[in-house]
């Protein structure tokens, strides 16, 4: 075969090779699939015939090496990742609040006044219209309430995404921004399996419990959020921790919930009250007695609710006197 013919065939093979994905590349010379990358030379080589398919590949990684988190933080030259919890997704610049220069020395009073003016104008120009200002306020409310409730970062992200969906669907019109922000945070807690009761949510919110519940039902229906009923066992670890009860009480309470729920007692009952009654019963059975008032304060339910659920549970388990 002549050299021009071989070159034409190789060029056609290279064109066909571009259409293939990197995981299924074959050698244009011998059609072998044993194509490997040479990290030290930056080449794509066939192991069977030794043909260099590509050379001088671009290395997307950094030119420096780091062996722990602190070294990576010191050497990294990129900003923070994008996040849905900020109205501009964290893409704008931020002026540091510290009044120090690049060497860590305090700046003069004249420079300090200049930096304060720059920070003020930076905050003003980050929002271009009323819609962005409202979004900024809503997401800051979500962040404030999430911090007060002690929920993880994933819940804040889900709540922020849900609020943006409400904004796109025009569900905010006619409702307070605080009410919708609180409702999406409550929905995010349930979606992420970290339930918080409406009483706990309303304690950190600036709107009433009734409005939160009404807005939550409207938002979940309009957006088609699939919400499963809250399992009372999800409340047990947190309640037991606040009551300083042992692992034995926690296991016994979960056992009571499982056994009585199988008999249909959970239907139509509040999950927080059901969990509180099971913890009260378990504390009595494990000789770590807690009063109904102590359990009710932690679960934010009434003592009457605990007594009613407690009687139903011990009768269902055959423990009634």
N, C-alpha and C positions, 0 to 999 in steps of 0.2 A: 504494500500500500504506500502511495507517495506521501511526502510530508504535507503538501497543501490539503490533500484529502483527509489525512489524520487530523490536521488542525481544524478543518471544518466540522468533522465529527465531534471533536472535543468541544468546540464552541457550542454546537447544538446540545451536547450533553450538559454543558454548563448552564445553558438557558433552561433546560428542563430541571436542572438541579435547584435553580432558584425557586421553582414552584413547590418544591418539597419542603417539609418542615425539618427543623434541625435534628429532631429525634429520629427521623427515618432517612437521613442522607445516605446516598450510595456513592461509591467511587466511580467517576466517569471513565476511568481507564479499564478497571477489571470488574466493575459492577458489584464490588463487595460492599457489605454493609458495616464492615469493621473500620468505621471512620471515628477517629479520636481527636481530642484537642490537646495540643502541647502547651501547657500553661507557661513554661519557661521561655518558649520561643514565640508564642502567640501565633501558632500555625494550626491548620486543620489537615491532618495527615491520615492516609490510608495505611492500616497496619499490614495488609497483605502485600501490596505492591510498592509501598513507600512513596506514593505520589503526594506531593504537597498541593492540596486542593485550594487552600486559602492561606495567605500569609499577612503579616502585619495587622492582625486583628485588633480592634479597639477593646481595651480593658475598661469595663465600666466601673470597676472598683477604685477605691482611693489609693493614692500612692504611698500612704503611711500604714503602719501596722499598730494595732492596739491589742492589749492582752487582758484588759478588764474594763469595767464600765466607766470608771473615772478617766482613764486614758482616752477612751472614745469620746467622752464629753469634752475633754480639753482640745483634742485634735480636730474634732468635727467642725466644718465650716458652713454648715447648712442651718436653716432655721427650724422652728418647731413644725411638726406635721400638721396638715390641715385638719380642722375639727368642725363638726356641725354645731358645737355649743357656742360659737361666736357668729355674729351676724355676717361678717365678711369671711368666715371660715379660717380666720387667723392668717390671712395673706398680707395684711398691711404691716407696715413697720411700727415699732413700739419704742417710745422714748423711755429709758429706764428711770425709775423713781429715785435712784441714788444720786446724790449731788456730788459725784466724784468723777475725776478724769480717767484716762486710760491707764494711768499708773496707780490708781487707787487713792490719789490725794484729793482732799476736799477742794472744791472750786470756790472762787471768790464770790462775794455777795452780788456783784454785778452780773456774773455769769449765772448765778443761781436764779436771779429774777428773770433772766432771759430764758432759761430752761423751763421755768414755770409757765411763761407765756407760750413757749413752744408746745408744752404738754397740753395746755388748754386748747390751743388751736388744732392740735393733733386730734383731740377728742371730737372737736366740732366738725372737722372735715371728713371723719371716718364714715359719717352717715350723710347721704346726699339728699334724702327726702324723708317725709314723714313715715313712709312704710318701713324704711330701714331703721328709723329711730324706734318705732314700735317693736320691731323684731329684736332690736338690741335690748330694749327694756324687758321683753318677754323672756329672752334667753338668760338674762341676768337674774330674773326672778326664779327661773328653773334652777339655775346654779346655786342661788342662795338657799332655796328650800331643800335641794338635794344635799347640800353641805350640812344643814341643820338635821336632816334625817339620817345622815351617815351612810348614804347609799353609794355604791361604786361608780366609777366613771362610765361604764357601759350603760347604766340607767340614764345618765344625763344625755349621752349621745342618742339613745332611742327616743327620749322625750323631745329632744331638739328636732330630730327628723320628723316626728309625728306633728310637732307644732308647725313646721314648714309645710307639711302636707295640708294641714288645716288652713294655712294661709293661701296655698294654691287653690284649694277647693272653695275659698271664700266662706269659711265657717266661722270666722271671727266677727263678721258683721253682726251688730246687735248684741254682742256679748262682751263682757269685760276681758281685757288682756290677761289680768291676774287669774280670772276664773278658768280660761282655756289653758293657761300655762300650768295651773295646779292640776287640772283634769288630765293633761297629757303626761304629767309626772306620775300621777297615780296609775295610769294605764301602763306606763313604762315599767313601774315597779312590779306590776302583775305579769307583764310579758317576760321579764327577766327572772322570774321566780324569786323575787325578794319582796314579798308582799308587805305593805304598810296599810293599816286600817284608815278609814276615812277620818276617824277622830285624830289620828296622828298627823295626817296630811293637813287637816284644818287647823291644827295647833300651830303649824309653821307658816300657814298661808294667811293672806289678808282678806280672804273671802269666807263666807259662811259654808258650813258643811252641806247644807241643802243645795246651794248653788253649785258646789263642786260635784255632787252626785248627779244633778240634772245635766250639767255640761258634759260630764263623763259619758253618760248614757247617750247623749246626742252625738258626741264625737265618735264614739265606738260604733254607733249604728251607721253614721254617714261614711266613715272610712272603712267599714267592714272589718274592724279589728276582732280577731277570733280570741275571745277570752274564756279560758276554762275556769270552772269554779275553784276558789282558793282552797288548798288542802290545809286543814288546821294544823297538821304536823309541821308545816313550814314555820309556824309561830312558836313552836315548843322550844327550840334551842335558845332563841332570844329571850323569851320570858323566863326560862329557867336560869339563864345567865344573870339577868337582872335581879332575880330572887335569890341568887347564890345557892342554888340547889345542885345536888350531885348528879352524876351521870346515871345513876340507878333510877332516880326520879324521872329523868328525861326519858329513859328507855321504857319505864312503866307507863308514862303518860302517852307515849306513841303507841304502845300496845293497847291501851284503853281506847284510844281513838280508832285504831284499826278494827278492833273487835266490835265496837259499838256501831261504827259506820257501816259495817257489813250487814248489820241488822236493820239498817235504814233510819237510824236516829238522826243522822246528820242532815237529812233533807229538810230544807227550809230554815235551818239554824244559822246563826252568825258564826263564822269560823273562829273569830277571836274569843267569843264567849265559850264556844265548845272546847277550844284548846285550854282556856283558863280553868274550866271545870275539870278537865282531865288532869291538869297539873295539880290542882287542889286535891283531887282524889288520890293521885299517885303520892303526894307528899304525906298524906295520912297513912297510906299503906306501907310506906318506907320509913315511917317514924321520923320524918323531917317536917313536922307540922308547920304550915303557914296559915295565917288567918285568911278568911275570905276577903277582908278589906285589903290586905297586902297584895293578894293576887289580883283583885279587881282594879287596884290602882295601877299596876303594871300593864294589865291588858286593856285598861280604859273601858271597862264594862261595869255594870252595877252588880252589887252583891246578890240581888234577887236573880239575875241571870245565871250567876254561878251556882246558886242553890238549886234552881230548877234543872239546869243541865246536869249537875252532880247527881241529883236524885234519879234522873232518867238513866244515867250511865251505870250507876251501881246496881240498879234494878235489872238492867239488861245483862250485866255480868254475873248476876246472882249473888251479889255481895250485900244486899240489903238485910238489915237486922230483922 
